[in-house]
Amino acid sequence: MDTFSYLAQTSFPLLWLLIAVVGAAVRTRHSPSRAAKLEIWQRWWAGAALGCGSLWLVIAFLVIPDEMAATIGFARTPFEFEIAFANLALAVLAFRAASPSATTRERALVGLGAGMFLWGAAIGHVHQWLAAGNHAPGNTGGILVYDVLAPAVLIVLAHRAQRLSGANESAHASR
């Protein structure tokens, strides 16, 4: 595999993170408050980064399971089907977190739930990388960044929104 092909394959998961960042940055240009900006960032991160990224994996693991397994550096097994449905759960939760009626607490919980799966996957990728020398595009590179950042950023954004909300409540109570 040539370098360009490898970079294109390993970088693809980063597309979902980039879409979330660009979308949120564009939408927050004229936001009236810090709370409104955090709301927009949470919704874009949940919907684009985690939701669309997970939905893409659902489709890929169901439609082209042989290619997905090979991209990760493995032969096809029944686990591709299971990974598809684990990602479907993440997509459904992420799209709920992206809805206007989702609470900060819901978004934090979605981030934590996604983290349990994706951080476990990241540990597995690193183990395969170090123990077996697996440098397949779907095992190292962009997928590791995605697996770590997709839930972590959602958790951090929700935490910041919660702290801001608490600070605003304290300011109103002291008046």
N, C-alpha and C positions, 0 to 999 in steps of 0.2 A: 504494500500500500504506500502510495507516495505521500509526502508531507502535507500537501494541500488537502487531499482526501481525508487524511487522518484528522487534521485540524477542523475541517468542516463537520465531520462526524462527531468528534468529541465536543465541539463548541455548540452544537444544536440545542442542548437543554438550556443554554444561557440566553437563547432567544426569548424565552418566557419571562426571565428576569428583566431583560432589556425592555420588553414591551411594557411591563409593569412600571419600570422607572420612567420611561418616556411618557406613558399615559398619565401617570400621577403628576409628573413635572408640568406637563401642559395644562392639566386641569387645575393645578394649584396656583397658577400664575396670578390670578385675581381673587384668590380666596380671602374672605374678610377677616379670618382669625386663625390663630394657631390650631385651635380645636377643629375647625373646618378642614384645614390642611391635613391634619392627622387622620381625620375621617376618610378623606379622599385617598391618602396613601394606603391606609388599611384595606379599603375596598379594592383598589387596583392590585395591591399585592396579593390579596386573597384570591381575587377573580382571575387575574392574568397569570401571575407567577405560579401560584399553587393550583388553582382550578384548571386553567387551560393546560398547564404543564402536566398535571395528572391525567386529564382527559386525553391528551395526546398519547400518553403511555398506555392508557386503556386501549385505544384504537390500535396502536402499533403492536402491542402484545397479543391482541386478538386477531388482527388481520395478517401480520407478517411475523409470527412467532419464531420461525427459523432464523430470519434475519436479525431479530432482536437478540436472540440467544447468541448468535455468532458475533454480533456487535459487542456483547458483553464479554465474549471470549469463552463461551461454553457451547456444548452440544444442546440441542433442544431436549427439554424434559417437560413433564406436566406442570412444572412450576410457573411457566409463562402464563398459563391460564389463571393461576392463583394470583400472580403479580398484577395481572390486568384488573382483577376484581378488588384487590387491595387499593389500587390506584383509583378505581371507580368510587370507593368509599371516600378517599381523600378529595376527589373532585366534587362530590356531592356536598361534603362538609365545607369545602372552600367556597363553593358558590353560595352556600347559606351565609358564610362569613362575609361575603361580598355584598350581600343584600343591605338595603338601607335600614332595615329593622333589626339587624344583628347588633347585639350589644358588644361592648369592649370585652367583657368576660367571655362571651361566646367565641370571639376572635382569638383570644388568648388560648382558650381550650382547643380550638381547631389547630392552632399552631403547635401546641403541646402534643396533641394526638398525631399530627403529621410528623412531628419531630421523632416520636417513638419509632415510627416506621422508617422514615428517611434517614435518620441518624444511624439506625441499625443497619440499613442498607449501605450507608457510607462506611461504617466499620467493616462490613463484609467486603466492600470494594478495596479498601486499604489492605485488608488481610490478603486478598487474592493478589494484589499488586506486590506486596512484600514477600509473601510466602511462596507464591507460584510464579512470580514475574509476569503477571497478567497485565499487559499494557494496552489491551484492546480499547478502542475508542469509547465504548460504553462502560468501561470499568474504571478508567482514570480520566482526569481532566474535567471537562464541563459538568459531568454528572456528579462528581464529588462536590463541586462548588454549589450546584443546584440542591443536592440533598442536604447540605449543611445550611445554606442561606434561606431557602424557601420557607421552612418553618421558623428559623431563628429571627428573621426580619419581621415576620408577622407577630411573633411573641413580643419583640422589642417595641414595635409600633403600638400594640395593644397596651403594653405596660406604660408607655409614655402617655398615651391617651388617658389611661386610668389615673395616672399621677396628675395630669393636667386637670382632669375633672375634679379630683380631690382638692387640688389647690384652689380651683374656682369655687368649690363649695365652701371651703374654709374662708375665703375672702368674702363671700356673701354672708356667712354666718357672723363674721366679726363686725359687720356694718350695723 
